Every structure is written in C-alpha cells, then in structure tokens.
C-alpha cells in the first residue's frame, strides 16, 4: 500500500470541500487503526458519492479493503479494512458488525409501504443515516441492513410504519434475503456509446439535459461518479442515475437500417 502520509498529503493538496476531506481522513484513520492493531475494521455505511470519492483517492492504493453492502449491486456499502493475515476472519466479523432486520407487515395491509416510509420511521428514532444500509422493499415485507449495535433498539421501538402494524425480527446468520430480480428488459436505439447519448435516449430528454445530470454529479458508472459526458459505456456497465434508478448494459443486438445501435438493457426503477 502507498504510504499513508503520502495519501494524506495528496488529499491535502487537492481542492476538496471540508466534509469530503473529513470523510477521507476518517477512512485513512481506520486503515491506520487496522494496520497498527492488526484487526479488521469497518466503516459506517457510505452512499454512492462517498464511495466514489474514496475509490478515487484511497482504494486504488490498497488491496486490503473490501466493499460490502449485503448483496451485489446494493447502493449503500461499508468498507471492510483487513490485514492480510486476517482475511479468513472477514465473514465472522461481518456477522459481528452487520445485521439484517425483517419488517413483516400486518396481513391486512391496505396501503403500499415504500422505501421512504421505512427509512423515515427509522430516522424518527434519532438514528444517524450512516448506520443504516440498504432497504429492500417487497409487497409483504421489507429488509433493512444496519450496523449491529442499533439492531435491538430498532426492533424494540418500531411497531408501526405509515399507520400499518409491523413486526420486526432479526434474521439469523444463515438466513438470506429473498432478492427478486425486478429488472425490466428493454431495447434502446443509440447513435453512439457515449454516456450522454445513452442517457438522453434512456431518460427521453435532450443531450443538454443529460449533460446536466452528469455535470451535477448525479451519474455513476459501476458505482464510481462520472463527470465525463463523452465517456464510452461498455457491455455489463451499470449506470446509476441519482433519483432515477439504474440500468445495466447487456448486449448490442444489431444495427438498424438507419445506422443506429440496438442496445439491450435491464432497467431498475
């Protein structure tokens, strides 16, 4: 790994705002804690913006950090900082640090419960957002991934979401979330594989508005923030659009008579 003091110096010399520098320095402190004490260390949950910032400025210098959100393609993740000799203990440490709570709805539910409803209920307990990971909502229940030390507090203090009675239980170590791939397959016609072109077609908007999304930091490719409007998108890339879901580029199906590329995508809204 690159010298920690060098990484700090690089960050110090860049034009980050105060909060970004605090975030990066906190991660560096956790790396230092892990190496000096030979222990596995976890961060709190990070959003896409934070993770992208850390990837660009820290993760490229080390192979001793794993990203974990519970399941593949989840948007909120923790970093697991692990010395080489502790690599076989990561799974046990995950169980000691991360929990999944199942929200089971009243069987007579007559209203739809959303991600926002569940998050709002948890936050109303005074819990910090960075202790809460991904929320996966189904028709009959929801799953919430959290830091383990707040699990019992949430379970004891929530019995209702949006006027609907709920029962909460902690999943056992061996239980897995029943994730259903709810992506919708679609084909779109694009002139090129530039990011701004694909976004404008997918969002059914102008190229200039697509560029605004990119310039405002709302676009991520493979969970890394992307500011290049002319970035060439590749097969299997995941494009996340803040507030608009995400799409996965699956294959090029052919070319139309007018020369447009037929791009097969899976969209998650």
Secondary structure, DSSP 4 states (H G I P E B T S, - for coil): ---HHHHHHHHHTS---HHHHHHHHHHHHHHHHHHHHT--EE---B-HHHHHHHHHHTGGG-SSEEEE-SSTT-S-BEEEE--GGGGGGHHHHHHHHEEEEEEEEPTT--S---HHHHHHHHHTTT--GGGEEEEEE-SSEEEEEEEGGGHHHHHHH--EETTEEEEEEEPPTT---------EEEEEEESS-BHHHHHHHHHTS-HHHHHHHHHTT-EEETTEE---TTPBP-TT-EEEETTTEEEEEEEEEEE-TTS-EEEEEEEE-
